[in-house]
Amino acid sequence: MVFSFLDGVPLHTEVKVAAIELEAHFVRWLRAVGVEEGATLRILRRGLFGGPLHVRSSTGSELAIHRSLAKAIKVHAADAAPAESPSVRKSGTELVGDGESLSKSA
């Protein structure tokens, strides 16, 4: 799985947050507005001259994230297959885990 940082994601691309490498108070604020590990984000606009990123979270909220914060939010493609773990196993064409069936990415 290839990781990059949120500030380098092309417009209108959906990504999943893998990690947030910031001080605790920034992490708390981001979580409060729906940006946390596992959340899906879409880049809607980029501010001119290095301005903020306008993003939409998987909860539907839209917010502006300063570029310095975006440079510390590690992301990967939203359609990337999840890594297998003991709680997730392959079963035919579906991934099954914790009693739920998840569609397998092609």
ZAMARGU-4260 file (C-alpha; in steps of 0.2 Angstrom, whole numbers, plus 5000, padded with zeros to 4 digits):
<rodrens>
0) 5000/5000/5000 | 5007/5017/4995 | 5006/5031/5008 | 5007/5050/5004 | 5002/5065/5014
5) 4986/5075/5012 | 4994/5090/5005 | 5000/5080/4989 | 4983/5072/4985 | 4976/5077/4968
10) 4959/5086/4968 | 4943/5076/4969 | 4953/5061/4975 | 4946/5050/4989 | 4959/5044/5002
15) 4958/5036/5019 | 4968/5043/5034 | 4981/5031/5039 | 4990/5042/5053 | 4990/5059/5060
20) 5008/5065/5065 | 5004/5080/5075 | 5004/5087/5092 | 4989/5080/5103 | 4979/5096/5103
25) 4979/5096/5084 | 4974/5078/5083 | 4960/5081/5096 | 4953/5095/5085 | 4954/5085/5069
30) 4945/5070/5077 | 4932/5082/5083 | 4928/5088/5065 | 4928/5070/5058 | 4947/5068/5052
35) 4954/5053/5061 | 4962/5036/5057 | 4951/5027/5045 | 4941/5042/5039 | 4938/5045/5021
40) 4942/5062/5014 | 4940/5070/4997 | 4950/5086/4992 | 4937/5098/4985 | 4948/5114/4982
45) 4965/5120/4985 | 4968/5138/4992 | 4979/5149/4981 | 4997/5153/4985 | 4999/5138/4997
50) 4982/5141/5006 | 4971/5129/5015 | 4964/5113/5008 | 4945/5112/5007 | 4940/5094/5011
55) 4925/5084/5014 | 4925/5070/5027 | 4916/5053/5027 | 4904/5061/5040 | 4899/5074/5027
60) 4907/5089/5035 | 4917/5101/5025 | 4932/5110/5032 | 4947/5120/5028 | 4964/5112/5033
65) 4979/5122/5034 | 4993/5116/5023 | 5005/5114/5038 | 4992/5102/5045 | 4989/5093/5029
70) 5008/5089/5027 | 5007/5079/5043 | 4991/5068/5039 | 4997/5052/5031 | 4984/5045/5019
75) 4982/5030/5006 | 4970/5027/4992 | 4952/5025/4998 | 4950/5010/4986 | 4966/5001/4992
80) 4962/4983/4999 | 4963/4983/5018 | 4978/4973/5025 | 4973/4956/5032 | 4973/4954/5051
85) 4967/4940/5062 | 4949/4948/5063 | 4948/4949/5044 | 4949/4933/5032 | 4946/4930/5014
90) 4930/4920/5010 | 4927/4918/4992 | 4925/4935/4984 | 4921/4944/5000 | 4931/4949/5015
95) 4923/4943/5031 | 4926/4950/5049 | 4918/4953/5065 | 4901/4946/5058 | 4900/4958/5044
100) 4903/4955/5025 | 4913/4968/5016 | 4914/4970/4997 | 4932/4965/4991 | 4940/4978/4981
105) 4944/4973/4963
</rodrens>
